[in-house]
Amino acid sequence: MMRELEFDELEALAIGAGVLGTGGGNHPHLELMCAQADYLRGRRVTLLDPQELADDARVAVVCIMGAPLVTKERLPEPVAICKAVRLMEEHCGKPFDAIMSIEIGGENAFFALLVGMELGLPVVDADTMGRAFPEAQMASFAIRGLPVTPFAIADIRDNAVLIPVAENATRVERIGRKTVVELGSIAGTCAAPRTGREVKDHAILNSISRALSIGNAVLDARKAGANPVASVLEAENGALLFTGKVQDVSRRTTDGFVRGCAVLSGAGAFEGQRLEIDFQNEFSVARLDGVRIACVPDLITVLDEETAEAIGTEVLRYGQRVAVIALPADPIMTSPEGLAVTGPRAFGFDFDYQPFAEKTV
Amino acid sequence: MKRIGIDVGGTNTDAVLLDHNRIIRSIKTATTTDVISGIRTAVDHILGGSDADADGIRAIMIGTTHFTNAVIERRGLSKVAVIRIGLPAAHSILPMQAWPADLRSEVEGPTFLIRGGHEFDGREIVPFDDERMREVALEIRDSGVTAAAITAVFSPLTSECEERAAAILRDVVPGVSVTLSSQLGRIGLIERENATILNSALHRLARDTVAAFETAVSESGLRVPLYLTQNDGTVMPASQAVRFPVLCFASGPTNSMRGARMLSGLDEAIVLDVGGTTTDAGVLVSGFPREANSKVDIGGVSTFFRMPDVVAIALGGGTIVDEASGRIGPQSVGYRIMEKARVKGGDTLTLTDVAVRMNRMEFGDVSKVSELPNSLVSNVDAWVNGRLAELVDRMKTSAAAVPVIAVGGGAALVPDELPGVSTVIKVEHAGVANAIGAAMAQVSGECDQVFYGVSRDDALAQARDMAERRALEAGADIETVQLLDAEDIPLSYIPGNPLRVRVRLIADLKA
């Protein structure tokens, strides 16, 4: 079913995308401002249920690639993605019917919307991660063996690069990253066109709706004076891992990733306990008093205890009072092929994936 | 070293004369509409007519909520020409887009986006467009607007574009007041631009207000440097406050917390500042106010200034108690307590009256409240205890009992014992804690910059040198320089191991 997204849903989407960002993906507050400005100019997002896609529909899979810091200065650049989309159309000789985001977690949730409004195309209610992940090979299309190329990269000036062919998704990621650095560490990308059939079979479906449902749960709870963290868990079948205070955060950069560990001391029901969370851009593993209780690809998210606003790994700091929750990953990610690239071993840990214990709150 | 601290609030002007940590004299007086006469009254009182007391005064520190209130109340603001340098980037959100409509219409002048700006690594995005800037300057001249705010992409790394634009603008529009975003620092274009625009909008008010302060001081016969307090508990010279009034935002709560620290000698405590209408709770960590987690809006505008983490509840000396229903607050008689309270012969029962009845404070005529029924008094007592205990609990970071320092005009309202509190500390001069905090304020120096290809230790050392230079410029005593805060964040997705380093130093004012 096609429907227009309402103005108020934009904020819900930003909150939900923040939660699904699992500490990475960059909080979409600037992108929210862009989308709101578009709405005030009379533009609208048309949201398209993936089941409505014709099997031969052509879907552009887009994202912004680069450093969050650069976006803070240059502001979101959906125009760069539009240029990449046009380049891809030219290369393939066929126009696109719809836009889809590679990643629902963080700012990329919004770029498909901004591009859809700019180009007048509907946005598919789906993505390829169901959260945020640091690298392109962690996308469901790549996991299912669909080619990532051709792959188009463009910036806001007149620079564009097309990668017609590459040996695998990891190589595209690495070539892309080098290109993006040259362009100022921010660029728009359009991955290999997907058919409607491929999206229906291999994407993470209805993830925009999932983000909206999380965001609405938070907003409704805040309005009603209820606990928004509990509302998120209720809406999404998640588990409360911990509540407490950030004690220490250590970070280091290696290979372009921010890796580190946050140590939290418990409060309330967790008084006297200690939680450690490892992160690599996104949160990857949580240990309660030394015992592993959740890991990738399940979603581990740190929320402000009172507002349920997601707190990213880059802004995590001493003294913050937080709730840590886990949400289940999509079955594509927990399949053997999925775990090969998104499981703990893919992040350098020497243990296997174990789903977090579902608990009632 | 003697100093005078003055807190010019919306209702009261408080002043105190300190000799080192000793309070020689203090006063609480009404803020006057001309500001000057209120300050003069206060200064004359604390000098006590004695030249001996005026001798050896090193500085006057003024804390004021004037600039914050001007933004919140939308008054005294100037129109600002807004120039953003960054095209073809940095245009998807327009300047002032998220500002409240009323504030925006008050401040927004002609707005221009022009080509230029830098990348994260110092390369140009595109060459700066001098020619277009000259056209922009002519338009600004013709618009009659007298203030401008210039923001370029990545100007905290290199301010070249902003400086070129300012030079052209000053050339075409002599006398124009210009704020460059790089002077205010910090990565984050929108927040930095917002602060830059607010700063320019305040330029006339800042000039007039600081001139009024200077007049009041010189009329009092004092020939000492004047400083204004900033939101981080430090001061800047008046001349700098004229140029950067936004740095004074939220200095009020900071001053009262710093004053509470001096009066109590405690570095770690919760401070309850009980006024006429509200109680503000804040937390002292290592002697400084704990900062709020999230960015704080000023009058609905998002800026990057970190503010003290303060929670306010409707509980003050003037809070009205309805005798018939037993309902308490949230209404308050506020500053009219002197006429409205029962103990002062007024017609309204307030928390102050109940506190007098309970012998918690001496104020007015106790016989006016001796007939109050015990049940009412104990209900009110329980309500105050419950509200304050809840407030303290919200500010706490662990279950351990913490000390509470009560300050403000209504400090006596705070009971001597509270659940979860180790001791309730009531201090002399609690009513003028904010003026004491202003008098005690130190100077600071900050550096917030991204370093490339430098080891972490070298980056921190360079940042510290830069911060120290700035502290010295602000009048710091080199012997007392202390590191207040150092933070380093590696930046993801950027090669060359860039490290964003923020270092803040504080020091005593040089004697």
Interface residues (C-beta under 8 A of the other chain):
Chain A: L30 M33 C34 A37 G66 A67 P68 L69 V70 K72 E73 R74 L75 P76 E77 P78 V79 L114 I156 R157 R177 V180 V181 G184 S185 K245 R251 R252 T253 G256 F257 V258 S265 A267 E271 N281 D304 E309 E314 R317 G319 Q320 R321
Chain B: G86 P88 A89 A90 H91 S92 I93 L94 Q97 A98 G117 E119 F120 R123 I125 V126 V153 F154 I187 G188 L189 I190 V285 R290 N293 S294 T397 S398 A399 I489 P490 L491 S492 Y493 I494 P495 N497 L499 R500
